[in-house]
């Protein structure tokens, strides 16, 4: 649903994001400094997803700021089976719902959980207060709608600094930083 509650879920710094290769691709707590900063890292991904567990859902404090019951809306979305949001007791099953590599998603979640337990995000330096282990089923995975809070021009690249076409296909041999 449109509204502030849904937007706040989309920028919650405790919720990891993964791309179509099931890899985290940015520091999710960048939104604490400026929520618009969370958009540019998504621009060069073919697809991206939010992943969270019941623990994050149960502890989220911004539900209902606009009268929207997000947990109820999540349950309605799961029932539609429309490719936007799913829940499962298995990360591998969630990956399958989005035609992603189940082993890759499980490996990413395992790596993320290990960093949460260690209190150190070795990939992106996420502030330890936002590192929440994804361990309480059911697990959730969503393909959110893309919203732009700021506009930036220039060449688009993927995470390997390859220049990409408007269809997000890398142009062989062309890089930009």
Buried (B, 14 or more C-beta within 10 A) or exposed (E): EEBEBBBBBBBBBBBBBBBBBBBBBBBBBBBBEEBBBBBBBBBBBEBBBBBBBBBBBEEBEBBEEBEBEBBEBBEEBBEEEEEBBBBBEBBBBBBBBBEBBBEBBBBBBEBBBEBBEEEEBEBBEBEEEBBBBBEBBBBBBBBBEEEEEEEEEEEBBBEEEBBBEEEBEBEEEEEEE
